[in-house]
Structures are given as structure tokens and as C-alpha cells.
Amino acid sequence: MYRLSLFLAALIFVAGAAFAEDVRPDGTLVEDGTDCTTADAHTKTDNDTDDAWNASDDCADDSCTAAADTTFVSQITFASPSDNPSITAGAQTMAVRARKCDDGQTGTPSIRIDAHCNGTLVDTGALTNIAWNSGEGTVVTEAWTFNTTDCATDGSDVEVLIFCDAASGSPGARVGCDFAAVEWRATVGGVAVTRRMVIAP
């Protein structure tokens, strides 16, 4: 006489919890119009916790009040996050602390933050006016949506492009931008994991 045992196998999908982390820059692809020669300019000042502008750790406009200085562009790469970025709409944020580069000028420059993946534009930010603000500048952020069509699944090719639209006009109004503390406030994890469970009577 044989005893027949029946086994029931079930697939269970368990979603891990998403979490936030700050991802810091690890390189510069393009510098056009800024004086930004060391990695310290991108990483030392933390715009989440440090409200003091450190002039030795910034990316300075290299012709702050020049008549021809209308824009600058800096395109920066990031280290890989600890887990795959979330594809939830608006879950990712780029952040930079920026200020106008000379408080004695009357004009108001603006900053725009764009998200790229391996050179492909993923999100275009809006121009945001920036002020001197007692030398501390303003933290400018841009929320964007990560996707795996333009971006590597692990986020290893994410880049940020920082664009300054300098104030023009009379000599006393012309003024560009300084920036520091670039970071990607990444939301990662939350990916479904498949587990197999076997139930035996």
C-alpha cells in the first residue's frame, strides 16, 4: 500500500519597502563657464544639513559680471545608488544649493536642473530665481521620474545638468550663478521579489 502525499507550491510576491538616500556626484562630464576643478566642490557641503556656504567648496561662475556671460552649463555624473531606483512618478529629486555670484549686482539670475541618463534628457526643470540670501543661497530642487527605457536599471548612468541663466542688462545688473552641494535624493528599492512556498499536508 502506497501513501500519496500531495504538495502545493505557491508563488508569493513580496514587495520590499522603498527608502531614500542621498547619492553624491562622482565626476564631471561638461564644464562650460564655471570654475569647478575638484570633486570637493560637489560633495563637501551637504544641503540637507549644512546651512553655511563654504566658498572653498563651490562651483563659481568664472566670469560673474561679464557682459557676455549669459549662461553656464555643468553636467555631473553620480555614483550608483545602493539599490535600483524606484520608477514611481516624481519619486526622484535632484538638489543643488545656488546663489547669485555677486551681491553688489542688482540683477537676478536663475538656475535650471535637468536629469539625464547616459546623455539622454529625461526631465527638464523650470528656471528658478536665486538670490544672495546673506551668502547662503537657495536650495533648488527638481522632482523627476526614473525610467528603465532611458536609464540603466541600477541608476548607474544618471546625470544632472545644471544650467545658469545669468542676469543681463546694464553693467550694474549683470550677474551669474555659483552652486554647490549637488546631490541626487534617490528613492530606491520597493521592487517585487518572488518567493516559492511549498505546503505539505
Secondary structure as the mmCIF struct_conf table of DSSP 4:
data_model
#
loop_
_struct_conf.conf_type_id
_struct_conf.id
_struct_conf.beg_label_comp_id
_struct_conf.beg_label_asym_id
_struct_conf.beg_label_seq_id
_struct_conf.end_label_comp_id
_struct_conf.end_label_asym_id
_struct_conf.end_label_seq_id
HELX_LH_PP_P HELX_LH_PP_P1 ARG A 3 SER A 5
STRN STRN1 LEU A 8 ALA A 15
HELX_LH_PP_P HELX_LH_PP_P2 GLY A 16 ALA A 17
STRN STRN2 ALA A 18 VAL A 23
STRN STRN3 PRO A 25 ASP A 32
BEND BEND1 GLY A 33 GLY A 33
STRN STRN4 THR A 34 ASP A 35
BEND BEND2 THR A 38 THR A 38
TURN_TY1_P TURN_TY1_P1 ALA A 39 ALA A 39
HELX_RH_AL_P HELX_RH_AL_P1 ASP A 40 THR A 43
BEND BEND3 LYS A 44 THR A 45
TURN_TY1_P TURN_TY1_P2 ASN A 47 THR A 49
BEND BEND4 ALA A 52 ALA A 52
HELX_RH_3T_P HELX_RH_3T_P1 ALA A 55 ASP A 57
BEND BEND5 ASP A 58 ASP A 58
STRN STRN5 CYS A 59 CYS A 59
STRN STRN6 ALA A 60 ASP A 61
TURN_TY1_P TURN_TY1_P3 ASP A 62 THR A 65
TURN_TY1_P TURN_TY1_P4 ALA A 67 ALA A 68
STRN STRN7 THR A 71 PHE A 78
HELX_LH_PP_P HELX_LH_PP_P3 ALA A 79 PRO A 81
BEND BEND6 SER A 82 ASP A 83
HELX_LH_PP_P HELX_LH_PP_P4 ASN A 84 ASN A 84
STRN STRN8 PRO A 85 PRO A 85
HELX_LH_PP_P HELX_LH_PP_P5 SER A 86 SER A 86
BEND BEND7 THR A 88 THR A 88
TURN_TY1_P TURN_TY1_P5 ALA A 89 GLY A 90
STRN STRN9 GLN A 92 LYS A 100
BEND BEND8 CYS A 101 CYS A 101
TURN_TY1_P TURN_TY1_P6 ASP A 103 GLY A 104
BEND BEND9 GLN A 105 GLN A 105
STRN STRN10 SER A 110 CYS A 117
TURN_TY1_P TURN_TY1_P7 ASN A 118 GLY A 119
STRN STRN11 THR A 120 THR A 124
STRN STRN12 THR A 128 ASN A 129
HELX_RH_3T_P HELX_RH_3T_P2 ASN A 133 GLY A 135
TURN_TY1_P TURN_TY1_P8 GLU A 136 GLU A 136
STRN STRN13 THR A 138 TRP A 144
TURN_TY1_P TURN_TY1_P9 THR A 148 ASP A 150
BEND BEND10 CYS A 151 CYS A 151
TURN_TY1_P TURN_TY1_P10 THR A 153 ASP A 154
BEND BEND11 GLY A 155 GLY A 155
TURN_TY1_P TURN_TY1_P11 SER A 156 ASP A 157
STRN STRN14 VAL A 158 ASP A 165
STRN STRN15 ALA A 167 ALA A 167
BEND BEND12 GLY A 169 SER A 170
TURN_TY1_P TURN_TY1_P12 PRO A 171 ALA A 173
STRN STRN16 VAL A 175 VAL A 175
STRN STRN17 CYS A 177 GLY A 189
STRN STRN18 ALA A 192 ILE A 199
#
